[in-house]
């Protein structure tokens, strides 16, 4: 992935501090999902959330929507 065509967007995260964030990541294809999880955690730190995000790992894609909804 080259990043070619990726939008150059700067987000205003000042209103996000009180949000509670939950992240669900699969164990399947960890080479990709581990990087996605790390980038999500970096974004959460940049938003300076009051609480650390809750991270839940699931077996695969089928479990993602079930756990995210819960």
PDB file of N, CA, C, O and CB in Angstrom:
ATOM      1  N   UNK A   1       0.842  -1.176   0.000  1.00  0.00           N
ATOM      2  CA  UNK A   1       0.000   0.000   0.000  1.00  0.00           C
ATOM      3  C   UNK A   1       0.886   1.237   0.000  1.00  0.00           C
ATOM      4  O   UNK A   1       1.699   1.436   0.904  1.00  0.00           O
ATOM      5  CB  UNK A   1      -0.958  -0.001   1.215  1.00  0.00           C
ATOM      6  N   UNK A   2       0.724   2.039  -0.994  1.00  0.00           N
ATOM      7  CA  UNK A   2       1.579   3.210  -1.140  1.00  0.00           C
ATOM      8  C   UNK A   2       1.021   4.451  -0.459  1.00  0.00           C
ATOM      9  O   UNK A   2       1.768   5.389  -0.183  1.00  0.00           O
ATOM     10  CB  UNK A   2       1.796   3.496  -2.588  1.00  0.00           C
ATOM     11  N   UNK A   3      -0.273   4.471  -0.186  1.00  0.00           N
ATOM     12  CA  UNK A   3      -0.897   5.679   0.336  1.00  0.00           C
ATOM     13  C   UNK A   3      -1.300   6.628  -0.771  1.00  0.00           C
ATOM     14  O   UNK A   3      -1.848   7.697  -0.503  1.00  0.00           O
ATOM     15  CB  UNK A   3       0.036   6.378   1.292  1.00  0.00           C
ATOM     16  N   UNK A   4      -1.036   6.249  -2.018  1.00  0.00           N
ATOM     17  CA  UNK A   4      -1.394   7.061  -3.175  1.00  0.00           C
ATOM     18  C   UNK A   4      -2.896   7.311  -3.188  1.00  0.00           C
ATOM     19  O   UNK A   4      -3.686   6.376  -3.063  1.00  0.00           O
ATOM     20  CB  UNK A   4      -0.948   6.377  -4.483  1.00  0.00           C
ATOM     21  N   UNK A   5      -3.284   8.556  -3.338  1.00  0.00           N
ATOM     22  CA  UNK A   5      -4.697   8.904  -3.403  1.00  0.00           C
ATOM     23  C   UNK A   5      -5.340   9.107  -2.049  1.00  0.00           C
ATOM     24  O   UNK A   5      -6.526   9.427  -1.972  1.00  0.00           O
ATOM     25  CB  UNK A   5      -5.433   7.853  -4.135  1.00  0.00           C
ATOM     26  N   UNK A   6      -4.581   8.927  -0.981  1.00  0.00           N
ATOM     27  CA  UNK A   6      -5.118   9.106   0.359  1.00  0.00           C
ATOM     28  C   UNK A   6      -5.460  10.582   0.559  1.00  0.00           C
ATOM     29  O   UNK A   6      -4.660  11.449   0.204  1.00  0.00           O
ATOM     30  CB  UNK A   6      -4.107   8.614   1.437  1.00  0.00           C
ATOM     31  N   UNK A   7      -6.639  10.884   1.123  1.00  0.00           N
ATOM     32  CA  UNK A   7      -6.995  12.287   1.334  1.00  0.00           C
ATOM     33  C   UNK A   7      -6.091  12.935   2.373  1.00  0.00           C
ATOM     34  O   UNK A   7      -5.707  12.301   3.355  1.00  0.00           O
ATOM     35  CB  UNK A   7      -8.456  12.406   1.765  1.00  0.00           C
ATOM     36  N   UNK A   8      -5.760  14.184   2.153  1.00  0.00           N
ATOM     37  CA  UNK A   8      -4.958  14.946   3.091  1.00  0.00           C
ATOM     38  C   UNK A   8      -5.915  15.774   3.945  1.00  0.00           C
ATOM     39  O   UNK A   8      -6.262  16.902   3.595  1.00  0.00           O
ATOM     40  CB  UNK A   8      -3.911  15.855   2.349  1.00  0.00           C
ATOM     41  N   UNK A   9      -6.340  15.190   5.079  1.00  0.00           N
ATOM     42  CA  UNK A   9      -7.351  15.810   5.914  1.00  0.00           C
ATOM     43  C   UNK A   9      -6.775  16.019   7.313  1.00  0.00           C
ATOM     44  O   UNK A   9      -6.152  15.118   7.876  1.00  0.00           O
ATOM     45  CB  UNK A   9      -8.640  14.945   5.963  1.00  0.00           C
ATOM     46  N   UNK A  10      -6.982  17.189   7.860  1.00  0.00           N
ATOM     47  CA  UNK A  10      -6.586  17.480   9.233  1.00  0.00           C
ATOM     48  C   UNK A  10      -7.862  17.601  10.048  1.00  0.00           C
ATOM     49  O   UNK A  10      -8.677  18.491   9.803  1.00  0.00           O
ATOM     50  CB  UNK A  10      -5.711  18.789   9.327  1.00  0.00           C
ATOM     51  N   UNK A  11      -8.041  16.707  11.020  1.00  0.00           N
ATOM     52  CA  UNK A  11      -9.258  16.695  11.811  1.00  0.00           C
ATOM     53  C   UNK A  11      -9.118  17.569  13.052  1.00  0.00           C
ATOM     54  O   UNK A  11      -8.036  17.667  13.631  1.00  0.00           O
ATOM     55  CB  UNK A  11      -9.614  15.270  12.210  1.00  0.00           C
ATOM     56  N   UNK A  12     -10.198  18.194  13.449  1.00  0.00           N
ATOM     57  CA  UNK A  12     -10.245  18.949  14.690  1.00  0.00           C
ATOM     58  C   UNK A  12     -10.742  18.005  15.787  1.00  0.00           C
ATOM     59  O   UNK A  12     -11.933  17.701  15.858  1.00  0.00           O
ATOM     60  CB  UNK A  12     -11.168  20.218  14.558  1.00  0.00           C
ATOM     61  N   UNK A  13      -9.833  17.548  16.633  1.00  0.00           N
ATOM     62  CA  UNK A  13     -10.167  16.571  17.659  1.00  0.00           C
ATOM     63  C   UNK A  13     -10.448  17.210  19.018  1.00  0.00           C
ATOM     64  O   UNK A  13     -10.551  16.504  20.021  1.00  0.00           O
ATOM     65  CB  UNK A  13      -9.050  15.575  17.792  1.00  0.00           C
ATOM     66  N   UNK A  14     -10.572  18.518  19.060  1.00  0.00           N
ATOM     67  CA  UNK A  14     -10.746  19.212  20.337  1.00  0.00           C
ATOM     68  C   UNK A  14     -12.056  18.870  21.031  1.00  0.00           C
ATOM     69  O   UNK A  14     -12.143  18.984  22.253  1.00  0.00           O
ATOM     70  CB  UNK A  14     -10.673  20.695  20.123  1.00  0.00           C
ATOM     71  N   UNK A  15     -13.075  18.455  20.289  1.00  0.00           N
ATOM     72  CA  UNK A  15     -14.373  18.133  20.884  1.00  0.00           C
ATOM     73  C   UNK A  15     -14.508  16.667  21.272  1.00  0.00           C
ATOM     74  O   UNK A  15     -15.587  16.239  21.680  1.00  0.00           O
ATOM     75  CB  UNK A  15     -15.473  18.496  19.930  1.00  0.00           C
ATOM     76  N   UNK A  16     -13.439  15.892  21.153  1.00  0.00           N
ATOM     77  CA  UNK A  16     -13.509  14.441  21.347  1.00  0.00           C
ATOM     78  C   UNK A  16     -13.090  13.978  22.737  1.00  0.00           C
ATOM     79  O   UNK A  16     -13.228  12.793  23.041  1.00  0.00           O
ATOM     80  CB  UNK A  16     -12.655  13.763  20.333  1.00  0.00           C
ATOM     81  N   UNK A  17     -12.594  14.844  23.572  1.00  0.00           N
ATOM     82  CA  UNK A  17     -11.974  14.448  24.837  1.00  0.00           C
ATOM     83  C   UNK A  17     -12.882  13.624  25.741  1.00  0.00           C
ATOM     84  O   UNK A  17     -12.392  12.744  26.448  1.00  0.00           O
ATOM     85  CB  UNK A  17     -11.530  15.665  25.574  1.00  0.00           C
ATOM     86  N   UNK A  18     -14.178  13.876  25.742  1.00  0.00           N
ATOM     87  CA  UNK A  18     -15.084  13.165  26.643  1.00  0.00           C
ATOM     88  C   UNK A  18     -15.687  11.899  26.035  1.00  0.00           C
ATOM     89  O   UNK A  18     -16.468  11.215  26.697  1.00  0.00           O
ATOM     90  CB  UNK A  18     -16.190  14.083  27.064  1.00  0.00           C
ATOM     91  N   UNK A  19     -15.341  11.580  24.803  1.00  0.00           N
ATOM     92  CA  UNK A  19     -15.873  10.378  24.174  1.00  0.00           C
ATOM     93  C   UNK A  19     -15.284   9.117  24.791  1.00  0.00           C
ATOM     94  O   UNK A  19     -14.132   9.101  25.226  1.00  0.00           O
ATOM     95  CB  UNK A  19     -15.600  10.402  22.679  1.00  0.00           C
ATOM     96  N   UNK A  20     -16.091   8.065  24.821  1.00  0.00           N
ATOM     97  CA  UNK A  20     -15.599   6.755  25.208  1.00  0.00           C
ATOM     98  C   UNK A  20     -15.432   5.962  23.920  1.00  0.00           C
ATOM     99  O   UNK A  20     -16.340   5.920  23.089  1.00  0.00           O
ATOM    100  CB  UNK A  20     -16.573   6.032  26.225  1.00  0.00           C
ATOM    101  N   UNK A  21     -14.282   5.339  23.755  1.00  0.00           N
ATOM    102  CA  UNK A  21     -13.966   4.652  22.512  1.00  0.00           C
ATOM    103  C   UNK A  21     -13.772   3.167  22.766  1.00  0.00           C
ATOM    104  O   UNK A  21     -13.057   2.768  23.685  1.00  0.00           O
ATOM    105  CB  UNK A  21     -12.715   5.251  21.866  1.00  0.00           C
ATOM    106  N   UNK A  22     -14.409   2.367  21.949  1.00  0.00           N
ATOM    107  CA  UNK A  22     -14.208   0.923  21.972  1.00  0.00           C
ATOM    108  C   UNK A  22     -13.665   0.487  20.626  1.00  0.00           C
ATOM    109  O   UNK A  22     -14.147   0.924  19.581  1.00  0.00           O
ATOM    110  CB  UNK A  22     -15.527   0.174  22.306  1.00  0.00           C
ATOM    111  N   UNK A  23     -12.656  -0.377  20.653  1.00  0.00           N
ATOM    112  CA  UNK A  23     -12.041  -0.873  19.422  1.00  0.00           C
ATOM    113  C   UNK A  23     -12.119  -2.390  19.437  1.00  0.00           C
ATOM    114  O   UNK A  23     -11.707  -3.030  20.405  1.00  0.00           O
ATOM    115  CB  UNK A  23     -10.557  -0.384  19.282  1.00  0.00           C
ATOM    116  N   UNK A  24     -12.647  -2.963  18.366  1.00  0.00           N
ATOM    117  CA  UNK A  24     -12.709  -4.417  18.231  1.00  0.00           C
ATOM    118  C   UNK A  24     -11.782  -4.799  17.087  1.00  0.00           C
ATOM    119  O   UNK A  24     -11.907  -4.281  15.977  1.00  0.00           O
ATOM    120  CB  UNK A  24     -14.185  -4.923  17.974  1.00  0.00           C
ATOM    121  N   UNK A  25     -10.853  -5.705  17.363  1.00  0.00           N
ATOM    122  CA  UNK A  25      -9.883  -6.134  16.350  1.00  0.00           C
ATOM    123  C   UNK A  25      -9.859  -7.651  16.282  1.00  0.00           C
ATOM    124  O   UNK A  25      -9.997  -8.337  17.295  1.00  0.00           O
ATOM    125  CB  UNK A  25      -8.468  -5.583  16.663  1.00  0.00           C
ATOM    126  N   UNK A  26      -9.681  -8.161  15.074  1.00  0.00           N
ATOM    127  CA  UNK A  26      -9.613  -9.608  14.916  1.00  0.00           C
ATOM    128  C   UNK A  26      -8.191 -10.116  15.123  1.00  0.00           C
ATOM    129  O   UNK A  26      -7.216  -9.389  14.931  1.00  0.00           O
ATOM    130  CB  UNK A  26     -10.123 -10.016  13.535  1.00  0.00           C
ATOM    131  N   UNK A  27      -8.101 -11.377  15.517  1.00  0.00           N
ATOM    132  CA  UNK A  27      -6.805 -12.036  15.603  1.00  0.00           C
ATOM    133  C   UNK A  27      -6.411 -12.599  14.232  1.00  0.00           C
ATOM    134  O   UNK A  27      -5.241 -12.879  13.973  1.00  0.00           O
ATOM    135  CB  UNK A  27      -6.835 -13.161  16.667  1.00  0.00           C
ATOM    136  N   UNK A  28      -7.401 -12.755  13.374  1.00  0.00           N
ATOM    137  CA  UNK A  28      -7.170 -13.268  12.029  1.00  0.00           C
ATOM    138  C   UNK A  28      -6.386 -12.234  11.225  1.00  0.00           C
ATOM    139  O   UNK A  28      -6.716 -11.048  11.253  1.00  0.00           O
ATOM    140  CB  UNK A  28      -8.514 -13.611  11.326  1.00  0.00           C
ATOM    141  N   UNK A  29      -5.376 -12.665  10.526  1.00  0.00           N
ATOM    142  CA  UNK A  29      -4.541 -11.797   9.700  1.00  0.00           C
ATOM    143  C   UNK A  29      -3.901 -10.683  10.531  1.00  0.00           C
ATOM    144  O   UNK A  29      -3.986  -9.502  10.197  1.00  0.00           O
ATOM    145  CB  UNK A  29      -5.369 -11.194   8.563  1.00  0.00           C
ATOM    146  N   UNK A  30      -3.262 -11.099  11.620  1.00  0.00           N
ATOM    147  CA  UNK A  30      -2.691 -10.169  12.593  1.00  0.00           C
ATOM    148  C   UNK A  30      -1.658  -9.220  11.982  1.00  0.00           C
ATOM    149  O   UNK A  30      -1.457  -8.120  12.497  1.00  0.00           O
ATOM    150  CB  UNK A  30      -2.057 -10.941  13.720  1.00  0.00           C
ATOM    151  N   UNK A  31      -1.002  -9.628  10.893  1.00  0.00           N
ATOM    152  CA  UNK A  31      -0.032  -8.731  10.254  1.00  0.00           C
ATOM    153  C   UNK A  31      -0.680  -7.411   9.848  1.00  0.00           C
ATOM    154  O   UNK A  31      -0.040  -6.360   9.890  1.00  0.00           O
ATOM    155  CB  UNK A  31       0.591  -9.406   9.026  1.00  0.00           C
ATOM    156  N   UNK A  32      -1.919  -7.466   9.466  1.00  0.00           N
ATOM    157  CA  UNK A  32      -2.645  -6.262   9.050  1.00  0.00           C
ATOM    158  C   UNK A  32      -3.399  -5.644  10.220  1.00  0.00           C
ATOM    159  O   UNK A  32      -3.310  -4.438  10.451  1.00  0.00           O
ATOM    160  CB  UNK A  32      -3.620  -6.590   7.914  1.00  0.00           C
ATOM    161  N   UNK A  33      -4.147  -6.472  10.964  1.00  0.00           N
ATOM    162  CA  UNK A  33      -5.006  -5.921  12.012  1.00  0.00           C
ATOM    163  C   UNK A  33      -4.221  -5.328  13.177  1.00  0.00           C
ATOM    164  O   UNK A  33      -4.698  -4.394  13.821  1.00  0.00           O
ATOM    165  CB  UNK A  33      -5.930  -6.991  12.526  1.00  0.00           C
ATOM    166  N   UNK A  34      -3.025  -5.850  13.463  1.00  0.00           N
ATOM    167  CA  UNK A  34      -2.214  -5.272  14.535  1.00  0.00           C
ATOM    168  C   UNK A  34      -1.774  -3.849  14.191  1.00  0.00           C
ATOM    169  O   UNK A  34      -1.732  -2.981  15.064  1.00  0.00           O
ATOM    170  CB  UNK A  34      -0.985  -6.152  14.805  1.00  0.00           C
ATOM    171  N   UNK A  35      -1.449  -3.612  12.931  1.00  0.00           N
ATOM    172  CA  UNK A  35      -1.065  -2.265  12.499  1.00  0.00           C
ATOM    173  C   UNK A  35      -2.280  -1.327  12.552  1.00  0.00           C
ATOM    174  O   UNK A  35      -2.161  -0.180  12.983  1.00  0.00           O
ATOM    175  CB  UNK A  35      -0.468  -2.301  11.063  1.00  0.00           C
ATOM    176  N   UNK A  36      -3.427  -1.810  12.119  1.00  0.00           N
ATOM    177  CA  UNK A  36      -4.645  -0.996  12.185  1.00  0.00           C
ATOM    178  C   UNK A  36      -4.980  -0.633  13.627  1.00  0.00           C
ATOM    179  O   UNK A  36      -5.356   0.502  13.918  1.00  0.00           O
ATOM    180  CB  UNK A  36      -5.826  -1.739  11.540  1.00  0.00           C
ATOM    181  N   UNK A  37      -4.843  -1.604  14.526  1.00  0.00           N
ATOM    182  CA  UNK A  37      -5.106  -1.348  15.940  1.00  0.00           C
ATOM    183  C   UNK A  37      -4.130  -0.316  16.493  1.00  0.00           C
ATOM    184  O   UNK A  37      -4.541   0.611  17.192  1.00  0.00           O
ATOM    185  CB  UNK A  37      -5.017  -2.649  16.748  1.00  0.00           C
ATOM    186  N   UNK A  38      -2.858  -0.465  16.193  1.00  0.00           N
ATOM    187  CA  UNK A  38      -1.865   0.493  16.688  1.00  0.00           C
ATOM    188  C   UNK A  38      -2.157   1.905  16.188  1.00  0.00           C
ATOM    189  O   UNK A  38      -2.041   2.864  16.951  1.00  0.00           O
ATOM    190  CB  UNK A  38      -0.457   0.069  16.260  1.00  0.00           C
ATOM    191  N   UNK A  39      -2.531   2.046  14.928  1.00  0.00           N
ATOM    192  CA  UNK A  39      -2.852   3.379  14.384  1.00  0.00           C
ATOM    193  C   UNK A  39      -4.109   3.955  15.043  1.00  0.00           C
ATOM    194  O   UNK A  39      -4.190   5.162  15.272  1.00  0.00           O
ATOM    195  CB  UNK A  39      -3.050   3.304  12.850  1.00  0.00           C
ATOM    196  N   UNK A  40      -5.087   3.098  15.348  1.00  0.00           N
ATOM    197  CA  UNK A  40      -6.289   3.569  16.043  1.00  0.00           C
ATOM    198  C   UNK A  40      -5.939   4.064  17.442  1.00  0.00           C
ATOM    199  O   UNK A  40      -6.484   5.067  17.902  1.00  0.00           O
ATOM    200  CB  UNK A  40      -7.344   2.447  16.123  1.00  0.00           C
ATOM    201  N   UNK A  41      -5.032   3.364  18.117  1.00  0.00           N
ATOM    202  CA  UNK A  41      -4.617   3.783  19.453  1.00  0.00           C
ATOM    203  C   UNK A  41      -3.819   5.086  19.402  1.00  0.00           C
ATOM    204  O   UNK A  41      -3.930   5.919  20.302  1.00  0.00           O
ATOM    205  CB  UNK A  41      -3.787   2.683  20.118  1.00  0.00           C
ATOM    206  N   UNK A  42      -3.020   5.261  18.356  1.00  0.00           N
ATOM    207  CA  UNK A  42      -2.291   6.525  18.174  1.00  0.00           C
ATOM    208  C   UNK A  42      -3.285   7.671  17.980  1.00  0.00           C
ATOM    209  O   UNK A  42      -3.123   8.741  18.568  1.00  0.00           O
ATOM    210  CB  UNK A  42      -1.319   6.435  16.955  1.00  0.00           C
ATOM    211  N   UNK A  43      -4.300   7.451  17.168  1.00  0.00           N
ATOM    212  CA  UNK A  43      -5.319   8.483  16.938  1.00  0.00           C
ATOM    213  C   UNK A  43      -6.050   8.819  18.237  1.00  0.00           C
ATOM    214  O   UNK A  43      -6.368   9.982  18.488  1.00  0.00           O
ATOM    215  CB  UNK A  43      -6.330   8.019  15.865  1.00  0.00           C
ATOM    216  N   UNK A  44      -6.315   7.818  19.054  1.00  0.00           N
ATOM    217  CA  UNK A  44      -6.979   8.052  20.337  1.00  0.00           C
ATOM    218  C   UNK A  44      -6.087   8.888  21.254  1.00  0.00           C
ATOM    219  O   UNK A  44      -6.571   9.788  21.941  1.00  0.00           O
ATOM    220  CB  UNK A  44      -7.339   6.711  21.014  1.00  0.00           C
ATOM    221  N   UNK A  45      -4.790   8.594  21.266  1.00  0.00           N
ATOM    222  CA  UNK A  45      -3.869   9.390  22.085  1.00  0.00           C
ATOM    223  C   UNK A  45      -3.807  10.833  21.592  1.00  0.00           C
ATOM    224  O   UNK A  45      -3.763  11.766  22.393  1.00  0.00           O
ATOM    225  CB  UNK A  45      -2.461   8.768  22.072  1.00  0.00           C
ATOM    226  N   UNK A  46      -3.804  11.012  20.283  1.00  0.00           N
ATOM    227  CA  UNK A  46      -3.769  12.360  19.712  1.00  0.00           C
ATOM    228  C   UNK A  46      -5.035  13.150  20.049  1.00  0.00           C
ATOM    229  O   UNK A  46      -5.002  14.376  20.155  1.00  0.00           O
ATOM    230  CB  UNK A  46      -3.590  12.286  18.196  1.00  0.00           C
ATOM    231  N   UNK A  47      -6.144  12.439  20.214  1.00  0.00           N
ATOM    232  CA  UNK A  47      -7.405  13.093  20.579  1.00  0.00           C
ATOM    233  C   UNK A  47      -7.451  13.429  22.058  1.00  0.00           C
ATOM    234  O   UNK A  47      -8.369  14.113  22.510  1.00  0.00           O
ATOM    235  CB  UNK A  47      -8.588  12.205  20.216  1.00  0.00           C
ATOM    236  N   UNK A  48      -6.465  12.952  22.821  1.00  0.00           N
ATOM    237  CA  UNK A  48      -6.363  13.211  24.255  1.00  0.00           C
ATOM    238  C   UNK A  48      -7.654  12.864  24.986  1.00  0.00           C
ATOM    239  O   UNK A  48      -8.183  13.669  25.753  1.00  0.00           O
ATOM    240  CB  UNK A  48      -6.006  14.667  24.500  1.00  0.00           C
ATOM    241  N   UNK A  49      -8.155  11.649  24.736  1.00  0.00           N
ATOM    242  CA  UNK A  49      -9.362  11.191  25.406  1.00  0.00           C
ATOM    243  C   UNK A  49      -9.135  11.109  26.906  1.00  0.00           C
ATOM    244  O   UNK A  49      -8.023  10.839  27.359  1.00  0.00           O
ATOM    245  CB  UNK A  49      -9.802   9.832  24.857  1.00  0.00           C
ATOM    246  N   UNK A  50     -10.199  11.342  27.681  1.00  0.00           N
ATOM    247  CA  UNK A  50     -10.095  11.289  29.134  1.00  0.00           C
ATOM    248  C   UNK A  50      -9.849   9.866  29.628  1.00  0.00           C
ATOM    249  O   UNK A  50      -9.195   9.673  30.652  1.00  0.00           O
ATOM    250  CB  UNK A  50     -11.357  11.849  29.770  1.00  0.00           C
ATOM    251  N   UNK A  51     -10.372   8.860  28.904  1.00  0.00           N
ATOM    252  CA  UNK A  51     -10.202   7.459  29.270  1.00  0.00           C
ATOM    253  C   UNK A  51      -9.501   6.725  28.136  1.00  0.00           C
ATOM    254  O   UNK A  51      -9.674   7.063  26.965  1.00  0.00           O
ATOM    255  CB  UNK A  51     -11.567   6.798  29.591  1.00  0.00           C
ATOM    256  N   UNK A  52      -8.705   5.714  28.493  1.00  0.00           N
ATOM    257  CA  UNK A  52      -8.101   4.878  27.466  1.00  0.00           C
ATOM    258  C   UNK A  52      -9.178   4.081  26.752  1.00  0.00           C
ATOM    259  O   UNK A  52     -10.172   3.697  27.369  1.00  0.00           O
ATOM    260  CB  UNK A  52      -7.045   3.938  28.074  1.00  0.00           C
ATOM    261  N   UNK A  53      -8.997   3.825  25.459  1.00  0.00           N
ATOM    262  CA  UNK A  53      -9.991   3.037  24.724  1.00  0.00           C
ATOM    263  C   UNK A  53     -10.067   1.608  25.257  1.00  0.00           C
ATOM    264  O   UNK A  53      -9.071   1.056  25.727  1.00  0.00           O
ATOM    265  CB  UNK A  53      -9.658   3.022  23.225  1.00  0.00           C
ATOM    266  N   UNK A  54     -11.241   1.025  25.179  1.00  0.00           N
ATOM    267  CA  UNK A  54     -11.416  -0.388  25.486  1.00  0.00           C
ATOM    268  C   UNK A  54     -11.096  -1.163  24.217  1.00  0.00           C
ATOM    269  O   UNK A  54     -11.678  -0.900  23.165  1.00  0.00           O
ATOM    270  CB  UNK A  54     -12.871  -0.699  26.003  1.00  0.00           C
ATOM    271  N   UNK A  55     -10.167  -2.123  24.309  1.00  0.00           N
ATOM    272  CA  UNK A  55      -9.772  -2.923  23.147  1.00  0.00           C
ATOM    273  C   UNK A  55     -10.190  -4.361  23.392  1.00  0.00           C
ATOM    274  O   UNK A  55      -9.865  -4.945  24.426  1.00  0.00           O
ATOM    275  CB  UNK A  55      -8.232  -2.826  22.880  1.00  0.00           C
ATOM    276  N   UNK A  56     -10.914  -4.930  22.435  1.00  0.00           N
ATOM    277  CA  UNK A  56     -11.354  -6.315  22.510  1.00  0.00           C
ATOM    278  C   UNK A  56     -10.871  -7.033  21.262  1.00  0.00           C
ATOM    279  O   UNK A  56     -11.054  -6.545  20.147  1.00  0.00           O
ATOM    280  CB  UNK A  56     -12.904  -6.415  22.653  1.00  0.00           C
ATOM    281  N   UNK A  57     -10.250  -8.201  21.451  1.00  0.00           N
ATOM    282  CA  UNK A  57      -9.818  -9.025  20.325  1.00  0.00           C
ATOM    283  C   UNK A  57     -10.808 -10.169  20.135  1.00  0.00           C
ATOM    284  O   UNK A  57     -11.250 -10.795  21.099  1.00  0.00           O
ATOM    285  CB  UNK A  57      -8.378  -9.573  20.553  1.00  0.00           C
ATOM    286  N   UNK A  58     -11.146 -10.429  18.884  1.00  0.00           N
ATOM    287  CA  UNK A  58     -12.047 -11.529  18.547  1.00  0.00           C
ATOM    288  C   UNK A  58     -11.365 -12.431  17.527  1.00  0.00           C
ATOM    289  O   UNK A  58     -10.345 -12.071  16.940  1.00  0.00           O
ATOM    290  CB  UNK A  58     -13.404 -10.995  17.995  1.00  0.00           C
ATOM    291  N   UNK A  59     -11.946 -13.607  17.328  1.00  0.00           N
ATOM    292  CA  UNK A  59     -11.327 -14.601  16.453  1.00  0.00           C
ATOM    293  C   UNK A  59     -11.294 -14.180  14.985  1.00  0.00           C
ATOM    294  O   UNK A  59     -10.265 -14.318  14.324  1.00  0.00           O
ATOM    295  CB  UNK A  59     -12.060 -15.906  16.579  1.00  0.00           C
ATOM    296  N   UNK A  60     -12.412 -13.669  14.476  1.00  0.00           N
ATOM    297  CA  UNK A  60     -12.458 -13.345  13.047  1.00  0.00           C
ATOM    298  C   UNK A  60     -13.527 -12.319  12.720  1.00  0.00           C
ATOM    299  O   UNK A  60     -14.100 -11.689  13.610  1.00  0.00           O
ATOM    300  CB  UNK A  60     -12.698 -14.596  12.238  1.00  0.00           C
ATOM    301  N   UNK A  61     -13.787 -12.162  11.434  1.00  0.00           N
ATOM    302  CA  UNK A  61     -14.702 -11.123  10.952  1.00  0.00           C
ATOM    303  C   UNK A  61     -16.143 -11.346  11.355  1.00  0.00           C
ATOM    304  O   UNK A  61     -16.890 -10.380  11.513  1.00  0.00           O
ATOM    305  CB  UNK A  61     -14.625 -11.031   9.469  1.00  0.00           C
ATOM    306  N   UNK A  62     -16.558 -12.594  11.526  1.00  0.00           N
ATOM    307  CA  UNK A  62     -17.942 -12.887  11.892  1.00  0.00           C
ATOM    308  C   UNK A  62     -18.268 -12.314  13.266  1.00  0.00           C
ATOM    309  O   UNK A  62     -19.386 -11.854  13.497  1.00  0.00           O
ATOM    310  CB  UNK A  62     -18.195 -14.401  11.874  1.00  0.00           C
ATOM    311  N   UNK A  63     -17.303 -12.340  14.174  1.00  0.00           N
ATOM    312  CA  UNK A  63     -17.525 -11.876  15.533  1.00  0.00           C
ATOM    313  C   UNK A  63     -17.484 -10.349  15.674  1.00  0.00           C
ATOM    314  O   UNK A  63     -18.006  -9.806  16.648  1.00  0.00           O
ATOM    315  CB  UNK A  63     -16.501 -12.488  16.437  1.00  0.00           C
ATOM    316  N   UNK A  64     -16.871  -9.657  14.712  1.00  0.00           N
ATOM    317  CA  UNK A  64     -16.707  -8.200  14.816  1.00  0.00           C
ATOM    318  C   UNK A  64     -18.019  -7.446  15.090  1.00  0.00           C
ATOM    319  O   UNK A  64     -18.085  -6.706  16.070  1.00  0.00           O
ATOM    320  CB  UNK A  64     -16.091  -7.675  13.541  1.00  0.00           C
ATOM    321  N   UNK A  65     -19.057  -7.604  14.270  1.00  0.00           N
ATOM    322  CA  UNK A  65     -20.269  -6.808  14.510  1.00  0.00           C
ATOM    323  C   UNK A  65     -20.985  -7.203  15.789  1.00  0.00           C
ATOM    324  O   UNK A  65     -21.603  -6.357  16.435  1.00  0.00           O
ATOM    325  CB  UNK A  65     -21.220  -6.946  13.343  1.00  0.00           C
ATOM    326  N   UNK A  66     -20.913  -8.467  16.165  1.00  0.00           N
ATOM    327  CA  UNK A  66     -21.590  -8.922  17.384  1.00  0.00           C
ATOM    328  C   UNK A  66     -20.958  -8.268  18.605  1.00  0.00           C
ATOM    329  O   UNK A  66     -21.663  -7.747  19.469  1.00  0.00           O
ATOM    330  CB  UNK A  66     -21.528 -10.465  17.507  1.00  0.00           C
ATOM    331  N   UNK A  67     -19.640  -8.294  18.675  1.00  0.00           N
ATOM    332  CA  UNK A  67     -18.931  -7.705  19.819  1.00  0.00           C
ATOM    333  C   UNK A  67     -19.029  -6.185  19.787  1.00  0.00           C
ATOM    334  O   UNK A  67     -19.194  -5.559  20.835  1.00  0.00           O
ATOM    335  CB  UNK A  67     -17.451  -8.139  19.825  1.00  0.00           C
ATOM    336  N   UNK A  68     -18.932  -5.585  18.614  1.00  0.00           N
ATOM    337  CA  UNK A  68     -19.041  -4.123  18.512  1.00  0.00           C
ATOM    338  C   UNK A  68     -20.406  -3.641  18.990  1.00  0.00           C
ATOM    339  O   UNK A  68     -20.502  -2.613  19.661  1.00  0.00           O
ATOM    340  CB  UNK A  68     -18.800  -3.664  17.063  1.00  0.00           C
ATOM    341  N   UNK A  69     -21.440  -4.364  18.655  1.00  0.00           N
ATOM    342  CA  UNK A  69     -22.776  -3.973  19.087  1.00  0.00           C
ATOM    343  C   UNK A  69     -22.944  -4.122  20.607  1.00  0.00           C
ATOM    344  O   UNK A  69     -23.612  -3.316  21.256  1.00  0.00           O
ATOM    345  CB  UNK A  69     -23.828  -4.813  18.357  1.00  0.00           C
ATOM    346  N   UNK A  70     -22.324  -5.163  21.150  1.00  0.00           N
ATOM    347  CA  UNK A  70     -22.431  -5.394  22.612  1.00  0.00           C
ATOM    348  C   UNK A  70     -21.713  -4.302  23.358  1.00  0.00           C
ATOM    349  O   UNK A  70     -21.685  -4.312  24.589  1.00  0.00           O
ATOM    350  CB  UNK A  70     -21.849  -6.773  23.011  1.00  0.00           C
TER     351      UNK A  70
END
